[in-house]
Amino acid sequence: MDWHPATARALAELDRDLRPGSDLSPALYEVARRIVHATGDPTLVSQLQISKSVLSAGAAALSARCTIVVDVPAIQVALMPTIQGSFANPVYCALEAITRPQRQRPRVASGMETLAQRYPKGIYVIGESANALESVIGLLKKQLIDPALIIATPPGAGEAMAVKNSLRNTATSWISLEGSRGGTAIATALMDALIELTHYSRPAP
């Protein structure tokens, strides 16, 4: 992969700490070390939760140029250089979606529901809002959407943890973190890793 020299050095240093004793497959290891590189926290590797066949599902969706829907602008902005340099999937943000105002409901949740129904087979990357994730899971359980992949790392205890845990009872492909930790940097790192793994594993033309 064509990384900046500083990034390559940092990842090489992580390899010395993480690889010994690692029982992850090479692809999953790559995803895990990108989280550590983004956060500086190697303990997050043990909290990484991944459904079966998630890497192949993500690769297929990216190659098919499925729409990517994110919850907040920070993820949209961070993903653009990687996605524009690879598959050029469209990326839309829930907070910027035009929706009808709804009392007692956060704007990000309404925006996510609107975009999810518009792109029912999209890739959803949710790094901040548990309410946005709850909207997606609600539509999924009603069989109104069929996501290609959900990346869900909203931080927080209580409701946020419960919403993340409910992903395990769905039939979709997903990546999440166990416990209360999370954030936009982790969600972005996970998506970047999937993009780069898929892009650089394609046969040369």
C-alpha positions in Angstrom: 0.0 0.0 0.0 1.2 3.5 -0.9 1.4 5.0 2.6 3.2 8.1 3.7 6.7 7.1 5.1 5.7 8.2 8.6 2.5 6.1 8.5 4.5 3.1 7.2 7.0 3.4 10.1 4.2 3.7 12.7 2.4 0.6 11.3 5.7 -1.3 11.3 6.2 -0.4 15.0 2.7 -1.6 15.8 3.5 -4.9 14.1 6.2 -5.6 16.6 3.8 -5.1 19.4 0.6 -6.7 18.0 1.7 -9.5 15.7 3.3 -11.9 18.2 0.6 -14.2 19.4 -2.1 -12.8 17.2 -4.6 -15.3 16.0 -6.3 -13.0 13.5 -6.3 -13.7 9.8 -4.1 -11.4 7.8 -7.1 -9.3 6.6 -8.6 -9.0 10.0 -5.2 -8.1 11.4 -4.9 -5.3 9.0 -8.3 -3.9 10.1 -7.3 -4.2 13.8 -4.0 -2.5 13.4 -5.6 0.5 11.7 -7.8 1.0 14.7 -4.7 1.0 17.0 -2.9 3.4 14.6 -5.9 5.8 14.7 -6.3 5.7 18.4 -3.0 4.7 19.9 -4.8 2.1 22.0 -3.9 -1.5 21.4 -6.5 -2.8 23.9 -9.2 -2.0 21.4 -8.1 -5.0 19.3 -9.7 -7.4 21.9 -13.0 -5.4 21.7 -13.3 -5.6 17.9 -16.5 -7.5 17.0 -16.9 -8.7 13.4 -19.7 -10.7 11.8 -19.0 -13.7 9.5 -17.9 -12.9 5.9 -17.9 -9.2 6.6 -14.7 -8.5 4.6 -16.0 -10.2 1.5 -19.3 -8.4 1.9 -17.6 -5.1 2.3 -15.3 -5.7 -0.7 -18.2 -6.7 -2.9 -20.2 -3.5 -1.9 -17.2 -1.2 -2.5 -16.5 -2.8 -5.9 -20.1 -2.4 -6.9 -19.8 1.3 -5.9 -22.6 1.1 -3.3 -23.5 4.4 -1.7 -21.8 5.1 1.7 -24.0 6.8 4.3 -22.3 8.3 7.4 -23.8 9.9 10.5 -21.6 13.0 10.9 -19.5 15.3 8.6 -16.2 14.4 10.3 -16.4 10.8 8.9 -17.5 12.0 5.4 -14.6 14.4 5.2 -12.1 11.9 6.5 -13.2 9.2 4.0 -13.1 11.3 0.9 -9.4 11.1 0.0 -9.4 7.3 0.3 -12.6 6.7 -1.5 -11.9 9.2 -4.3 -8.6 7.5 -4.9 -10.1 4.1 -5.2 -13.7 3.2 -5.9 -15.3 6.7 -6.0 -18.4 5.6 -4.2 -20.8 8.4 -3.4 -20.8 9.4 0.3 -23.7 11.1 2.0 -24.1 12.5 5.5 -27.2 12.1 7.7 -26.7 15.5 9.4 -26.8 17.2 6.0 -29.8 15.3 4.6 -32.9 17.4 4.0 -35.7 16.0 6.2 -39.0 17.2 7.7 -38.4 18.4 11.3 -39.6 15.9 13.9 -40.3 16.8 17.6 -38.5 14.7 20.2 -36.2 13.2 17.6 -32.6 14.1 16.9 -31.9 15.5 13.4 -29.2 12.9 12.8 -31.7 10.0 13.4 -34.2 11.5 10.9 -31.5 12.1 8.4 -30.1 8.6 8.7 -33.6 7.1 8.2 -34.2 9.2 5.1 -30.9 8.3 3.5 -31.2 4.6 4.5 -34.6 4.4 2.8 -33.1 6.1 -0.2 -30.1 3.8 -0.3 -31.4 0.6 1.2 -28.5 -1.6 0.1 -25.8 0.9 1.1 -22.8 0.8 3.4 -23.6 2.6 6.7 -20.8 4.1 8.8 -21.9 5.3 12.2 -19.3 6.6 14.6 -21.0 9.0 16.9 -24.8 8.7 17.1 -26.5 5.8 18.7 -29.8 7.3 17.6 -28.7 7.1 14.0 -27.7 3.4 14.5 -31.0 2.8 16.2 -32.8 4.2 13.1 -30.9 1.8 10.8 -31.5 -1.2 13.0 -35.2 -0.4 13.2 -35.5 -0.3 9.4 -33.5 -3.4 9.1 -35.7 -5.4 11.5 -38.8 -4.2 9.5 -37.0 -5.5 6.4 -37.3 -2.1 4.8 -33.5 -2.0 4.1 -30.9 -4.6 3.2 -27.5 -3.0 4.1 -24.4 -4.3 2.4 -22.4 -3.5 5.6 -22.8 -1.6 8.9 -19.8 -0.2 10.7 -21.1 0.9 14.2 -18.8 2.5 16.8 -20.9 5.1 18.6 -19.4 5.6 22.1 -21.3 5.6 25.4 -22.7 3.3 28.0 -26.3 2.2 28.6 -28.4 2.8 25.5 -25.4 3.1 23.1 -24.1 -0.2 24.2 -27.5 -1.9 23.9 -28.0 -0.6 20.4 -24.5 -1.8 19.3 -25.2 -5.2 20.9 -28.5 -5.5 19.0 -26.5 -5.7 15.8 -25.6 -9.2 16.7 -29.2 -10.3 16.3 -29.4 -9.1 12.7 -28.6 -11.0 9.5 -26.5 -8.2 8.0 -22.7 -7.9 7.8 -21.4 -5.6 10.6 -18.3 -4.4 12.4 -18.5 -2.9 15.9 -16.8 -2.5 19.3 -17.7 -4.3 22.5 -18.4 -2.0 25.4 -18.8 1.7 25.8 -15.8 2.9 23.7 -16.0 4.1 20.1 -15.9 7.3 18.1 -15.6 8.7 14.6 -11.8 8.1 14.4 -12.4 4.4 14.9 -15.3 4.2 12.4 -13.2 6.0 9.8 -10.2 3.8 10.4 -12.3 0.7 9.9 -13.8 2.0 6.7 -10.4 3.1 5.4 -8.9 -0.3 6.1 -11.7 -2.0 4.1 -11.3 0.3 1.2 -7.5 -0.2 1.1 -7.7 -3.9 1.5 -10.2 -4.2 -1.3 -8.5 -1.7 -3.6 -5.0 -3.2 -3.3 -6.2 -6.8 -3.5 -7.8 -6.3 -7.0 -6.0 -7.8 -9.9 -3.9 -5.4 -11.9 -5.6 -4.3 -15.2 
